[in-house]
Amino acid sequence: MTDPDRLARFLRSTLQNAGRQYEEARRAYGSARESALADLPTDDEGRAKLVCRRYADRRAVPLDGEGRPACYDADHPDCQGCAEDVRAGRVETWE
């Protein structure tokens, strides 16, 4: 076997391993995010019971696939922080 063949095999196996590790990390992140979202208290309609940072009131709101409340405003820093806290599972809630 020539050196270029050996190099090609090495590169192929290295890239395959990197791809597997990336996929495992992506799945683990997704599972952790889903777990954090599942731990939030909800009302009878399945809406998350959050305390709004922007308006300082209690809200029952649906969350999108990214863990953002329906009232999310991408341009407002309080909303950005709220969405980050929802995904991390540390957002203020109410019962």
Contacts in CASP RR format, 6 or more apart in sequence:
PFRMAT RR
TARGET T0000
AUTHOR 0000-0000-0000
METHOD contacts of the structure
MODEL  1
MTDPDRLARFLRSTLQNAGRQYEEARRAYGSARESALADLPTDDEGRAKL
VCRRYADRRAVPLDGEGRPACYDADHPDCQGCAEDVRAGRVETWE
33 67 0 8 1.000
33 87 0 8 1.000
36 86 0 8 1.000
36 87 0 8 1.000
36 88 0 8 1.000
36 89 0 8 1.000
37 48 0 8 1.000
37 63 0 8 1.000
37 67 0 8 1.000
37 86 0 8 1.000
37 87 0 8 1.000
37 89 0 8 1.000
39 89 0 8 1.000
40 48 0 8 1.000
40 49 0 8 1.000
40 50 0 8 1.000
40 63 0 8 1.000
40 86 0 8 1.000
40 89 0 8 1.000
40 91 0 8 1.000
40 93 0 8 1.000
41 48 0 8 1.000
41 49 0 8 1.000
41 93 0 8 1.000
41 94 0 8 1.000
41 95 0 8 1.000
42 48 0 8 1.000
42 49 0 8 1.000
42 60 0 8 1.000
43 49 0 8 1.000
43 60 0 8 1.000
45 60 0 8 1.000
46 62 0 8 1.000
47 60 0 8 1.000
47 61 0 8 1.000
47 62 0 8 1.000
48 60 0 8 1.000
48 61 0 8 1.000
48 62 0 8 1.000
48 63 0 8 1.000
48 69 0 8 1.000
48 86 0 8 1.000
48 93 0 8 1.000
49 58 0 8 1.000
49 59 0 8 1.000
49 60 0 8 1.000
49 93 0 8 1.000
49 94 0 8 1.000
49 95 0 8 1.000
50 58 0 8 1.000
50 59 0 8 1.000
50 60 0 8 1.000
50 61 0 8 1.000
50 69 0 8 1.000
50 82 0 8 1.000
50 86 0 8 1.000
50 91 0 8 1.000
50 92 0 8 1.000
50 93 0 8 1.000
50 94 0 8 1.000
51 57 0 8 1.000
51 58 0 8 1.000
51 59 0 8 1.000
51 91 0 8 1.000
51 92 0 8 1.000
51 93 0 8 1.000
51 94 0 8 1.000
52 58 0 8 1.000
52 59 0 8 1.000
52 71 0 8 1.000
52 82 0 8 1.000
53 78 0 8 1.000
53 79 0 8 1.000
53 81 0 8 1.000
53 82 0 8 1.000
53 92 0 8 1.000
54 73 0 8 1.000
54 76 0 8 1.000
54 78 0 8 1.000
54 79 0 8 1.000
54 82 0 8 1.000
58 94 0 8 1.000
59 69 0 8 1.000
59 71 0 8 1.000
61 69 0 8 1.000
61 70 0 8 1.000
61 71 0 8 1.000
62 69 0 8 1.000
62 70 0 8 1.000
63 69 0 8 1.000
63 70 0 8 1.000
63 86 0 8 1.000
64 70 0 8 1.000
64 72 0 8 1.000
66 83 0 8 1.000
66 87 0 8 1.000
67 83 0 8 1.000
67 86 0 8 1.000
67 87 0 8 1.000
68 83 0 8 1.000
68 86 0 8 1.000
69 79 0 8 1.000
69 82 0 8 1.000
69 83 0 8 1.000
69 86 0 8 1.000
71 79 0 8 1.000
72 79 0 8 1.000
72 82 0 8 1.000
72 83 0 8 1.000
73 79 0 8 1.000
74 80 0 8 1.000
82 91 0 8 1.000
85 91 0 8 1.000
85 92 0 8 1.000
END
